[in-house]
């Protein structure tokens, strides 16, 4: 019985943590200046290989009206 309770408790912890880390998925990348600094979006625009999705992190660059020299970054990550 204690092993079963541990399994159930572990499963609940994983389920709760998974929902907390859910990301917003959009079909196209927003224009420059439209994201907040550090904001993370998952972009499903087909630009990454199968099984991966583009992860975009917003910047704050002076060229698009920001106050710092932090550029937007993107990378392909597993779905």
Buried (B, 14 or more C-beta within 10 A) or exposed (E): EEEEEEEEEEEEEEEEEEEEEEEEEBEEBBEBBEBEBEBEBBBEEEEBEEEEBBBBBBBBBEEBEBEEEBBBEBEEEEE
